[in-house]
Amino acid sequence: MVQTLFDFLEAGERLDDFLADFPTVSREQAIAVLEAARKALLSHACSDR
């Protein structure tokens, strides 16, 4: 499901479209995944310096 979320966003779809297609995923769950990815990317970027 996480990969599908990223695929949706990469294709230019809105988060609301993803949530409508996957009603078992809550907005809070999707946002938590995006926040975790953001933190991981920022942490990786900082360690590359």
FENVENWO-V961275 format. One record per backbone hydrogen bond with DSSP energy under -1.0 kcal/mol. CO is the residue of the C=O (numbers start at 1). NH is the residue of the N-H. If there is no record, write none. Layout:
# FENVENWO-V961275
CO/NH + CO/NH
This chain:
# FENVENWO-V961275
1/5 + 2/6 + 3/7 + 4/8 + 5/9 + 6/10 + 7/11 + 8/13 + 9/12 + 14/18 + 15/19 + 16/20 + 17/21 + 18/22 + 22/25 + 26/30 + 27/31 + 28/32 + 29/33 + 30/34 + 31/35 + 32/36 + 33/37 + 34/38 + 35/39 + 36/40 + 37/41 + 38/42 + 39/43 + 40/44 + 41/45 + 42/46 + 43/47 + 44/48
